[in-house]
Amino acid sequence: MVSVALLTLGCKLNQLESESIAEAFRREGFALRSGGPADLLVINTCTVTSKSEQKARRLIRKALKDHPYSCVIVTGCYAQMEAGAIAALEDNPSPEGRRLFVVPGDRKTVLLDLPRFLQDTLGDLRGALERCLAPSGVPNMDRFRFNVKDFSFHSRPFLKIQDGCDHACSYCRVSLARGPSVSPDAETLLSRLAALEAAGHGEAVLTGVNLNQYRSKALDLPGLLKYLLANTRTIALRLSSLEPEGMTEPFLRLLANPRIRPHFHLSVQSGSPLILEKMRRTYSPEAVLTAVRRLRSLRDDPFLAGDIITGFPGETSDEFAKTYELCRRIDFAWIHAFPYSKRPGTEAFSFRDSVPEREAVRRVEALTGLGRQGRAAYIRRWAGKTVEAIVEGGSPGAAMTAVSENYLKLRLPLPEEPGTVLRCRIRGEVDAREKSPFDAMAETSRADAMSLTQDPSPS
């Protein structure tokens, strides 16, 4: 039987799609490898920055070099944008034929059919891939076939509710790779969420390129959330990312629901009105501050994180200072800062007034330091409080990890089954000198774990 390994770069949407591909292979009896050699390697790529593409190229070259008898499939957003450049990475195909196969993102769903197709092969893996993955005239655009029931790599399931983006941000290549916004109907999503709840999952992470652009029939994102909450009983919902301009009053009131996780990641990008305008973003720094104030008034100290791009063309020291001051005033519990990357095909690719890379990186470091301070302060504020958490896993002899409702990584004192929902008392911040992947230590008991994994009585 053919063995398969998957490597995933980029966003939670890519992670979900890789999970779905893995489930398709496992369902047909293929062996999934988490590491080491495999007959077939699938690399799911990202195009959001030039660094992500460089990493993809390194992984592809390494796979071809280190696994001379394996076949490699490259898919995802980078494969959508640069299929020819990726195919050229296999300089000298072997006499037996090529080993590198490129599947553009708009044909990624063909990988869900590949496992069944391979069942009919007689050991000719390359020939089977040639036949199954041959380009077709019409791309398969049913992007919501990616639906996972049994997750291989994550204890908290993802639910894909949206894909693509209708914005035309001047720096963004993802909207070019994934196309305009599309959404499945609410009934389909409810069916999938109810199945996750019935399987015992305590939480589902709603994923998409731009969740705020969910539209199906008469429902927008607030309407969808209200519908899902009204027709399920216990499963909590975590939103992967939100746009500041989508934080309307009705939406903010809905986010107060206790089954919406108190963890909100805002796509802010800059605190400079001038830079936001050049980025083609449609909100002001004041709108971000207003949304944050409302979130904090509705929830008990939610975990707030933000995306920031530094070094965008025209970002002077004064303009960056506005971004830094906005982040300081918000007091984010984490800041995901990264330097601007010129992306071919975008409006900003031709912008002048570029910022030296060294300066853009220095600004990233300044914001990252601010984010670390914010995270430490947030953990201190939560010390002694009790939260709901979901066990993510661990290894024999190593500490177990759980993710709290407010997105803290907790170190558990007792071994627990991954996916278990339990209540934890946060003891305090992990000593920074440990260089630990954990945010805080937690106390719990088996009684706590068991009481929350049982189906509650109807109210």
C-alpha positions in Angstrom: 0.0 0.0 0.0 1.3 3.5 -0.9 2.3 5.6 2.1 1.5 9.3 2.1 2.9 12.4 4.0 1.4 15.9 3.9 3.3 19.2 4.5 1.2 22.3 5.0 2.2 26.0 4.8 0.1 29.0 5.5 -3.4 29.7 7.0 -6.0 27.6 8.8 -7.8 27.2 5.5 -4.9 25.4 4.1 -4.7 23.3 7.2 -8.3 22.3 6.9 -7.9 21.4 3.2 -4.9 19.2 4.1 -6.9 17.5 6.8 -9.6 16.7 4.3 -7.0 15.3 1.8 -5.5 13.2 4.6 -8.9 11.9 5.6 -9.6 10.9 2.0 -6.3 8.8 1.9 -6.9 7.3 5.3 -10.5 6.3 4.3 -9.1 4.3 1.4 -6.6 2.5 3.6 -3.4 4.4 2.8 -0.8 4.8 5.5 -0.3 8.4 6.7 3.2 9.3 7.7 3.8 12.3 10.0 7.5 12.3 9.2 10.2 10.3 7.4 10.0 8.9 3.9 6.8 8.2 2.1 5.9 7.1 -1.4 3.8 10.2 -2.0 4.4 13.6 -0.5 1.7 16.4 -0.8 2.9 19.9 -0.2 0.1 22.5 0.3 1.6 25.9 -0.3 1.0 29.6 0.5 1.6 32.7 -1.5 0.9 35.4 1.1 4.6 36.5 1.2 7.8 35.9 -0.7 9.2 34.2 2.4 6.3 31.6 2.3 7.1 30.9 -1.4 10.8 30.5 -0.6 10.0 28.1 2.1 7.8 26.1 -0.3 10.6 25.9 -2.9 13.1 24.7 -0.2 10.6 22.0 0.9 10.1 20.9 -2.7 13.8 20.7 -3.5 14.5 18.9 -0.3 11.7 16.4 -0.9 13.0 15.6 -4.4 16.6 15.3 -3.2 16.0 13.3 0.1 13.3 11.0 -1.3 14.6 9.9 -4.8 11.9 7.2 -5.1 9.0 9.3 -4.0 6.5 11.3 -6.0 5.8 14.9 -4.9 2.5 16.8 -5.4 2.5 20.5 -5.0 -0.8 22.3 -4.6 -2.2 25.5 -3.0 -2.1 29.2 -3.6 1.6 29.3 -4.7 0.8 26.5 -7.2 -2.1 28.5 -8.5 0.1 31.5 -9.2 3.4 30.0 -10.3 2.7 26.5 -11.6 5.4 26.8 -14.3 8.1 28.0 -11.9 7.3 25.1 -9.5 7.4 22.5 -12.3 10.9 23.8 -13.3 12.3 22.8 -9.9 12.6 19.3 -11.1 15.6 19.9 -13.4 16.4 16.4 -14.5 13.4 14.0 -14.4 14.5 10.4 -14.1 14.2 8.0 -17.1 11.2 6.5 -15.4 9.3 9.8 -15.8 8.7 12.9 -13.7 8.2 12.8 -10.0 6.9 16.4 -9.4 3.2 17.1 -10.1 1.7 20.6 -9.8 -2.0 20.9 -9.0 -3.2 24.5 -9.0 -5.3 25.7 -6.2 -8.5 25.8 -8.3 -8.1 22.1 -9.0 -7.1 21.1 -5.4 -10.3 19.1 -4.9 -9.0 16.5 -7.4 -6.8 15.3 -4.6 -9.9 14.2 -2.7 -10.6 11.7 -5.6 -6.9 10.6 -6.0 -6.9 8.0 -3.2 -9.8 6.0 -4.8 -8.2 6.3 -8.2 -4.9 5.0 -6.9 -6.6 1.9 -5.6 -7.1 0.7 -9.1 -3.4 1.0 -10.0 -1.1 -2.0 -10.3 2.0 -0.4 -8.7 2.5 2.3 -11.3 2.2 5.3 -9.1 3.8 7.8 -11.5 1.5 6.6 -14.4 -1.5 6.8 -12.1 -0.6 10.4 -11.1 -0.1 11.4 -14.7 -3.6 10.1 -15.6 -5.5 11.4 -12.6 -3.8 14.8 -12.3 -3.7 15.7 -16.0 -5.1 19.3 -16.5 -8.7 19.4 -17.5 -10.5 22.0 -19.5 -12.7 23.2 -16.6 -11.3 23.6 -13.1 -13.2 21.9 -10.3 -14.5 24.9 -8.3 -16.5 23.1 -5.6 -14.2 24.4 -2.9 -16.5 23.2 -0.1 -15.9 19.6 -0.7 -13.2 20.0 1.9 -15.2 18.7 4.9 -13.4 16.7 7.6 -15.1 14.4 10.1 -12.1 12.6 11.5 -9.1 15.0 11.9 -5.5 13.6 11.7 -3.4 16.5 12.9 -5.7 18.7 15.0 -7.7 18.1 18.2 -9.9 21.2 17.5 -11.8 20.8 14.2 -12.0 23.5 11.5 -15.2 24.3 9.6 -14.8 26.1 6.2 -17.5 28.7 5.8 -16.1 30.9 3.1 -13.4 31.1 0.5 -11.9 33.9 -1.8 -12.2 37.6 -1.3 -13.9 40.6 -2.9 -11.5 43.1 -1.6 -8.8 44.5 -3.8 -6.1 45.3 -1.2 -3.1 46.7 -3.0 -0.6 44.3 -1.4 -2.6 41.0 -1.4 -2.0 38.1 -3.7 -4.3 35.7 -2.0 -7.4 37.2 -3.5 -5.8 36.7 -6.9 -5.0 33.0 -6.1 -8.4 32.1 -4.6 -10.7 34.4 -6.6 -13.9 36.2 -5.5 -15.7 35.4 -2.3 -17.9 32.3 -2.3 -19.9 30.7 0.6 -21.9 27.5 1.1 -25.5 27.6 2.3 -26.2 27.8 6.0 -28.0 24.4 6.0 -24.9 22.6 4.8 -22.8 24.3 7.4 -25.3 23.4 10.2 -25.3 19.8 9.1 -21.5 19.7 9.3 -21.3 21.5 12.6 -24.0 19.3 14.2 -21.9 16.2 13.1 -18.9 17.6 14.9 -21.0 18.3 18.0 -22.4 14.7 17.9 -18.9 13.4 17.6 -18.1 15.0 20.9 -16.0 18.0 19.8 -16.2 20.9 22.2 -15.2 23.6 19.7 -15.0 24.3 16.0 -12.8 27.0 14.4 -14.6 28.8 11.6 -12.2 29.4 8.7 -12.1 31.3 5.4 -10.2 33.9 3.6 -12.4 36.7 4.8 -15.1 35.5 7.2 -16.9 38.9 7.2 -17.8 38.3 3.5 -19.9 35.2 4.2 -23.1 35.6 2.2 -25.7 32.9 1.4 -29.3 33.8 0.5 -30.4 36.4 3.1 -27.7 35.5 5.6 -24.5 37.4 6.4 -21.9 36.3 9.0 -23.9 37.6 12.0 -27.0 35.8 10.6 -25.0 32.6 10.1 -23.6 32.6 13.6 -27.1 33.2 15.1 -28.5 30.3 13.0 -25.7 27.9 14.0 -26.0 28.8 17.7 -29.7 28.4 17.7 -29.6 25.0 16.2 -26.8 23.4 18.1 -26.6 22.8 21.9 -23.0 22.8 23.2 -20.3 23.2 20.7 -18.4 26.5 20.9 -17.4 28.6 17.9 -14.0 30.2 17.4 -13.6 32.8 14.6 -10.2 32.6 12.9 -9.9 36.2 11.8 -12.1 39.3 11.5 -12.0 42.6 9.5 -12.3 45.8 11.5 -15.0 47.2 9.2 -17.2 44.2 9.8 -17.5 45.0 13.5 -21.0 46.4 13.4 -23.2 46.9 16.4 -25.4 43.9 15.7 -22.4 41.7 15.1 -20.7 42.9 18.3 -23.8 42.1 20.3 -23.8 38.6 18.9 -20.1 38.1 19.8 -21.2 38.4 23.4 -22.8 35.0 23.2 -20.9 32.7 25.7 -20.5 30.0 23.0 -18.5 32.4 20.9 -14.9 32.0 22.1 -13.5 35.2 23.7 -10.6 35.3 21.2 -10.7 37.8 18.4 -7.9 38.2 15.8 -8.3 41.5 13.9 -6.7 42.2 10.5 -5.5 45.7 11.3 -2.4 46.0 9.1 -1.5 49.6 10.0 -2.4 52.4 12.3 -1.6 55.1 9.8 -4.5 56.6 7.9 -2.2 57.3 5.0 -0.9 53.8 4.8 -4.3 52.2 5.2 -5.5 54.3 2.2 -2.5 53.2 0.1 -3.3 49.6 1.1 -6.9 50.0 -0.1 -8.2 49.2 3.4 -11.7 50.6 4.1 -11.5 51.6 7.7 -9.7 54.1 10.0 -7.6 53.6 13.1 -10.4 55.2 15.1 -12.8 52.4 13.8 -10.3 49.8 15.1 -10.2 51.5 18.5 -14.0 51.7 18.7 -14.4 48.0 17.8 -11.9 47.0 20.5 -13.6 49.1 23.1 -16.9 47.5 22.3 -15.4 44.0 22.4 -14.0 44.6 25.8 -17.3 46.0 27.1 -19.2 42.9 25.9 -16.7 40.2 27.1 -14.6 39.7 30.2 -11.1 40.7 29.0 -11.1 38.7 25.7 -7.9 37.7 24.0 -7.3 40.3 21.3 -4.6 39.8 18.6 -3.8 41.8 15.4 -2.1 41.4 12.1 0.3 44.3 11.2 2.4 44.8 8.1 5.5 46.9 8.5 7.6 48.6 5.8 4.8 49.2 3.4 5.9 51.7 0.6 5.7 55.2 2.0 5.7 54.1 5.7 8.0 56.7 7.2 9.2 56.6 10.8 6.3 58.9 11.7 3.7 56.7 10.0 5.1 53.6 11.8 4.9 55.5 15.1 1.2 55.8 14.5 0.9 52.1 14.1 3.0 51.4 17.2 0.9 53.9 19.2 -2.4 52.3 18.1 -1.1 48.9 19.1 0.1 50.2 22.5 -3.3 51.8 23.1 -5.2 48.6 22.2 -2.8 46.5 24.4 -3.0 43.4 22.2 -2.5 40.1 23.9 -0.5 39.2 20.7 0.7 41.0 17.6 1.4 39.1 14.4 3.8 41.5 12.7 5.5 40.8 9.4 7.5 42.9 6.9 5.8 43.9 3.6 6.6 41.7 0.7 6.3 42.8 -2.9 3.9 40.5 -4.6 3.8 40.2 -8.5 0.4 41.1 -9.9 -0.6 43.4 -7.1 -1.1 47.2 -7.3 1.6 47.8 -4.7 4.2 45.9 -6.7 4.9 49.1 -8.6 4.8 51.5 -5.6 7.9 53.6 -5.0 9.1 54.9 -1.7 10.2 51.5 -0.6 11.4 50.9 3.0 14.7 49.1 3.4 14.2 45.5 4.5 16.4 45.9 7.5 14.2 48.8 8.8 11.0 46.8 8.1 12.4 43.9 10.1 13.4 46.3 13.0 9.8 47.6 13.1 8.6 44.0 13.2 10.8 43.3 16.2 9.6 46.4 17.9 5.9 45.3 17.5 6.8 41.7 18.5 8.3 43.0 21.7 5.2 45.0 22.4 3.1 41.9 21.7 5.2 39.9 24.2 4.6 42.5 26.8 0.9 42.5 26.1 0.8 38.7 26.3 2.6 38.6 29.6 0.3 41.2 31.1 -2.7 39.3 29.8 -1.6 36.1 31.5 -1.0 37.9 34.7 -4.5 39.3 34.6 -5.9 35.8 34.2 -3.8 34.1 36.9 -6.1 32.5 39.5 -9.1 32.4 37.2 -10.8 29.3 35.9 -11.3 28.7 32.1 -12.6 26.0 29.8 -9.9 24.4 27.7 -9.5 21.7 25.1 -6.6 19.2 25.3 -4.4 19.3 22.2 -1.9 16.6 23.0 1.6 15.8 24.2 4.1 13.0 24.0 5.1 10.2 26.4 7.0 11.8 29.3 6.3 15.3 28.1 3.8 17.8 29.5 0.3 17.9 28.0 -1.0 21.0 26.2 -4.4 22.5 26.3 -5.8 25.6 24.5 -8.1 27.7 26.7 -11.2 29.4 25.5 -9.3 32.7 25.5 -6.4 31.1 23.5 -3.8 30.6 26.1 -1.5 27.5 25.7 -1.7 25.7 29.1 0.6 23.1 30.5 -1.4 20.4 32.3 -0.3 18.4 35.3 -2.2 15.3 34.3 -2.3 13.3 31.1 -5.6 13.6 29.3 -7.0 12.4 26.0 -6.6 14.9 23.1 -9.9 16.6 22.4 -11.1 16.4 26.0 -12.9 19.5 27.3 -12.0 20.4 30.9 -11.9 23.3 33.3 -8.5 24.6 34.3 -7.4 27.1 36.9 -4.6 29.2 35.5 -1.7 29.3 38.0 0.5 31.8 36.4 2.9 32.6 33.6 5.5 30.0 32.6 9.0 31.2 33.4 10.3 33.0 30.3 13.8 31.5 30.9 12.4 28.1 30.2 11.9 29.0 26.5 8.7 27.1 26.8 5.9 26.7 24.1 3.4 27.2 27.0 1.9 30.5 28.1 0.8 29.4 31.6 0.6 26.5 34.0 -2.8 25.1 34.9 -4.4 23.1 37.6 -7.2 20.6 36.9 -8.6 17.3 38.0 -10.0 14.3 36.3 -13.4 15.1 37.7 -13.4 18.4 35.9 -12.5 16.6 32.6 -15.2 14.0 33.0 -18.0 16.4 34.0 -17.5 18.5 30.8 -17.1 15.6 28.3 -20.5 14.2 29.3 -23.5 15.4 27.3 -25.3 17.9 29.5 -28.9 17.4 30.4 -31.5 19.4 28.4 -32.3 22.7 30.0 
